């Protein structure tokens, strides 16, 4: 499918300044907040959704994954849509689709209704989110101005997760779990009304839509996640589990083949030849896996073990959003001086420390004694990283590839979150079953005849035995989440190499062209890489090259 020819309007891709740019950033950040917030605002309502629509603990993760998988799987196509059709119009369409799906989700009466609506929400988010990020690259000049904009965007992206838990708590406590979806409707409509007034349309670049690439990548990831979740319930030798993994490998292999042969792939594989960009994507994959798992399991822990109400549970996570914003602000101020690598490495190490601390939680843990400290350490580490990762991922990318570059970054976050959560759910299920064997033996030795009769009818252990099973599974999941963060730290230390031109961009200087001469064009106003013809992919440095 071919897009319209590129326009030559001077409204495209040239930075705007003044009050309008501030409001434009507010609109873009509000959209990103709505999309990111939706991942966790539903988390706080999970126990109520489980009771209302009849989900099991393992299948409950699909309420999160149905959204994040379609979101992550189609983000790459969403970024390309904005490049070809114009980012503003695609942005508006994505927000409208997101609003419509949110309305349908709030009206769900069956579990499959909700999962279908969540998947449709993911499609809308996949269209709107990468377009929002690429709009920053065409609205703000490269250098300090764009650094600040990315700082706001990154803080919203990271802090939105914790804000979603607070907002979800308020809505579930005062209204109903359905309002965690209904709330998107008025917010989205306000964004749609403000966008044409404060955000200019971008230049439309000729090209086509890689639908086959989007389809094979999404199906591959859905099957991979399904395989892990199926394994947590039915074991690794289950024929359906094995079949899901084999089919996932086939679809993902087809995806790579399609991308290698496509003239305009949704995932330009040459971007991965840059060791820094490839390292950033790998780090985001690991860190998102750890973050999604932390919020999912801690939400269950504070409500089911500590007995928190939805509102109190939301308030319990409020310090995370504050500390993430502090970490993002700290990093954005010092990045031009120190470069991104120290923040990536230290942030990942802090995240690993926080997750490792959470492995100590048990049925006797308290919020102040066992939860608050670890999540503050984890949150500050994540705040340090998100700004650095975002800047490194899109640094030096040509204007016409901005959508694809930002799409890959967002895709790794969402796919990493879904895949990581499915892995952690599998670890949780395996550890829980093992602990349940011991707890059932202990229960049968201590229970009253009435308790034994009830257990034979329902197959469910009562408290405190059930609490021990749940906490054992959660603690084991946090061990693997900490390993994810450790892998991210190792990538930051041994893969990422900050180059002179990277620092120049962060400081607002003029990047050097391949011949070593400085471009005379102002940074941020070129249509492609400095010194290269429009349409030419940015120069990819060899590993270790300064």
ABEGO torsion letter per residue (X at the ends): XBBBBBBABAABGBBBBEAAAAAAAAAAAAAAAAAAAAAAAAAAAAAAAAAAAGBBAAAAAAAAAAAAAAAAAAAAAAAAAAAAAEAAAAAAAAAAAAAAAAAAAAABABAAAAAAAAAAAAAAAAAAAAAAAAAAAAABBBEAAAAAAAAAAAAAAAAAAAAAAAAAAAAAAABBAAAAAAAAAAAAAAAAAAAAAABBBBBBBBEBBBAAAAAAAAAAAAAAAAAAAAAAAAEAABAAAAAAAAAAAAAAAAAAAAAAABABBABBAAAAABAAAAAAAAAAAAAAAAAAAAAAAAAAAAAAAAGBBAAAAAAAAAAAAAAAAAAAAAAAAAAAAAEAAAAAAAAAAAAAAAAAAAAABBAABBAAAAAAAAAAAAAAAAAAAAAAAAAAAABGBBAAAAAAAAAAAAAAAAAAAAAAAAAAAAAAAAAAAAAAAAAAAAAAAABBAAAAAAAAAAGBBBOAAAAAAAAAAAAAAAAAAAAAAAAAAAAAAAABBBBAAAAAAAAGBBBBBAAGBBBABBBGABABBBGBBBGBBBBBBBBGBX
